Amino acid sequence: MQEDYWPFHLFGATFASEAEAQQFVFEQWEPQPLETASDSVYSAWEERNPTWRLSEELGFHMDSDFVELANNPEDLIAQIQSPSERESVAATATAFTHLILVGMNAMWGDRRSASTQLESPVRSPESTATFTYLGKFN
């Protein structure tokens, strides 16, 4: 029986804590306004929420359902089909406190593009000051 391996982009990052990693990797929401809030207050809240630093730094519109923090390098390596890529990631993973998996179908619009169309990204993800792009797998 052939196992299914999901295609993903991998990033390595170093955060001071698990809480800091989660605040960066996942969407963050302010508390929702009270039911008595005016339409303008509610609209302003909608404009501000959610914030998502990973998406902002990558410069892509993203679907949060396809973003994961690896619990440990072993779990991540088990999700890679190629033995040579497994070895490469095993050697690299220890340089980071956290590994971020972003599914290939998670990125669907380039925020840096002048186009108003929300098509699949043309450019590849890249490293930023916060994380290192480690490549595309599966």
Residue, then its C-alpha position, 0 to 999 in steps of 0.5 A: m500500500q502506498e502512503d499519501y504524503w502531502p506537499f508542503h513548504l518548510f520553514g525553520a525559525t527560532f522563537a523564545s517560547e512555544a507561545e511566541a511561535q504560535q503567535f507568529v505562525f497562527e492567526q490572532w484575533e482581538p476579542q469581538p466587540l460587544e453586541t451593543a457595539s456600533d456598526s462602525v466599531y464592528s467594521a473597524w474590528e473586522e478590518r483589524n482582524p485577524t492579524w497573521r504575522l506569518s502571512e504578512e512576512l511571506g507576502f501571500h494570502m493564505d488558508s490557515d487550515f494548511v499551516e502546522l507547527a511540527n511537534n518535533p523533528e521526528d514527526l516532520i521527517a515522517q511526513i517526507q517521502s524521499p529518503s534523501e530529503r529526510e536526511s537533509v531535513a534531519a541534519t538541518a532541523t536542529a538549527f531551529t527551535h520550531l519548524i513550520l509546515v505550509g501546505m502547497n495549497a495554503m498560499w493563493g494570492d501574492r500580496r506583493s503583486a500589482s495584480t488584483q487577481l487572487e491567482s496561485p503565487v508565481r514566486s516561491p516563498e523566501s526567507t525573512a528576518t524571522f524564518t528560513y525557507l528550507g524548501k518544498f517537499n513531496 
